[in-house]
Amino acid sequence: MFGILNQSHEIPSEHQANSPSRFRLAHSTSSSQTAIYLMLLVSVLIVGVLVTVIGIEIANDRSQVLETTKREAENVRSALVEHTTQTFAALDVALKSIAEDIDPNILASLDTHRALDDRQQSLGPAYALYVLNSSGRLVATSRTAVPTPVDLSDTETFAHHRATTADDMFISTPRIGRVGHAKDKWIVTVSRRLNGPDNRLVGVVAVAVSVDYLINFYNALRIGEEGVVGLFRDDATLLVRSPFVENYIGRQLSDTMLFHDLVPNSKTGTYRALFVTDQIDRISAYAVVPELPLVVYVGIGTSERLAAWRFSAMVSIFTGVVATALVVLLLFFLFRNFNLRQHESERKVAQIAQLTA
């Protein structure tokens, strides 16, 4: 009896025989799951870092392109302000000196022609200097001593000076010339009123400025196919624009952001907006020309300037996708190799468990 009892205690139970192997198998499974989670976490972190780095690089590059475009617009604006100031100041000086030299009582004279001709020699952008009498008829010009007596009383130039006694400089909306060297050509007229002793209108002294002269200079300044360079009167009337579009000339654009929001608050500035004339998004710089009733502006096409950035961004994104794919592929093979080893380990543990059962 005692022998039987002792024998029963010496034989291990099935639970006692298999418990170490089962523990090793469970531990192995738990380790495998932990490793999988770690690999997935590393994959997500690597992909996240790549996406973040590429995104920051693309955003910084875009900001740099836009900032560079803004500085370029400001530089062109400075050149445009200087050119506009020199051009129109020279024209105004000539008009003032003519108004002082000629006899307001004898406008249609050889002396008047000579005074006009002398100033004409130094004014490159001028087609002609001329004088209108109190009725708006052409009575003197720099080009000929006996001009054709054309009636210009219906022009904006004469209408302006007839309506006011001020002898300040007036810049007209561009129009097609009717006579002489300016005939059939686009001109901007710069003029001053000639007053008699009682401030009565005696006449108008004016200069016909070549729009082509201004446009050629603006063309040289314009940046890109979508770029634009232009000149406004301070009442928001578009005077000259490059590229030249006849339908735009003379338009009143007081409802635009430039004249509604910006110019009233600042004499110079930069902004980005969709142009109402051609619906092109541009980064622009503007300035009110000192001591002149003029506003200059320079616009650079945003889409055009970002074209190179977009290509670079696509390359960066493609590179990031390839790098991410390679990382994922590498982790896949590591994970696959790890699983194979893990299965092999679990198989061996199972075999040991069977042998010790």
Secondary structure, DSSP 8 states (H G I E B T S, - for coil): -HHHHHHHHHS--HHHHHHHHHHHHHHHHHHHHHHHHHHHHHHHHHHHHHHHHHHHHHHHHHHHHHHHHHHHHHHHHHHHHHHHHHHHHHHHHHHHHHHHHS-TT--SSHHHHHHHHHHHTT-TTEEEEEEEETTSBEEEESS-SS----B-TTSHHHHHHHH------EE---EEB-SGGGBTSEEEEEEEEEE-TTS-EEEEEEEEEEHHHHHHHHHHH--STT-EEEEEETTSBEEEEES--GGGTT-B-TTSHIIIIITTT-SEEEEEEE-TTT--EEEEEEEE-TTSSEEEEEEEEHHHHTHHHHHHHHHHHHHHHHHHHHHHHHHHHHHHHHHHHHHHHHHHHHHHHHHT-
